[in-house]
């Protein structure tokens, strides 16, 4: 899958107007993502993100996201950002089960879909927390690096520049 950056003097797709992502739909029918056989416009991506954000709900919850290079992963990640749900990113397979057992996410998102593990959240989530990345740590036990929404945005802006 390829992400099509906007390289023009127009609006910034990382603009925080409305939500963390701004209004993706304002870019209309321009390509946002390309997969093997599909091009997804910003307008279509915005609709998918809104729908997934509705599925995640308005209560801030910890979302474990099994990462892939597919439209569903991108949609779920953007929806979680939009809804201020902290995301624990992981690879597939045993990592999903191991991290789910250890950190007890409220929602597990895999290729099979969203699995709610309870209503609301069982966690007290720091208001700045946006992203958790797993490291092995020096002991070999999973540890998490915490990133704020500002960290994520700053990194994205740095990559785009």
Long-range contacts (C-beta under 8 A, 24 or more apart in sequence): 1-33, 1-34, 1-35, 1-36, 1-69, 1-70, 1-71, 1-74, 2-33, 2-34, 3-32, 3-33, 4-30, 4-31, 4-32, 4-33, 4-34, 5-160, 6-30, 13-42, 14-153, 14-156, 14-157, 14-160, 16-153, 19-82, 20-81, 20-82, 20-84, 20-149, 20-153, 21-49, 21-78, 21-81, 21-82, 24-49, 24-78, 33-71, 33-74, 35-70, 35-71, 38-71, 40-71, 45-74, 45-75, 45-78, 48-75, 49-75, 49-78, 49-79, 49-82, 50-79, 50-82, 51-79, 52-76, 52-78, 52-79, 53-79, 53-80, 53-82, 53-83, 55-79, 55-114, 56-80, 56-83, 56-85, 56-107, 56-114, 57-83, 58-83, 59-119, 59-120, 59-121, 60-84, 60-85, 60-86, 60-121, 60-125, 61-85, 61-105, 61-106, 61-107, 61-120, 61-121, 61-123, 61-125, 62-86, 62-88, 62-103, 62-104, 62-105, 62-106, 62-107, 62-121, 62-123, 62-125, 63-87, 63-88, 63-105, 63-106, 63-107, 63-108, 63-109, 64-88, 64-90, 64-96, 64-99, 64-100, 64-103, 64-105, 64-107, 64-108, 64-109, 65-89, 65-90, 65-109, 66-90, 66-91, 66-92, 66-95, 66-96, 66-108, 66-109, 66-110, 66-111, 67-91, 67-92, 68-92, 68-111, 70-111, 72-111, 76-109, 76-114, 81-130, 81-149, 81-152, 84-130, 84-149, 86-125, 86-129, 86-130, 86-131, 86-132, 87-130, 87-131, 87-132, 88-132, 88-134, 88-144, 89-131, 89-132, 89-133, 89-134, 90-134, 95-134, 98-142, 99-134, 99-142, 102-142, 103-132, 103-144
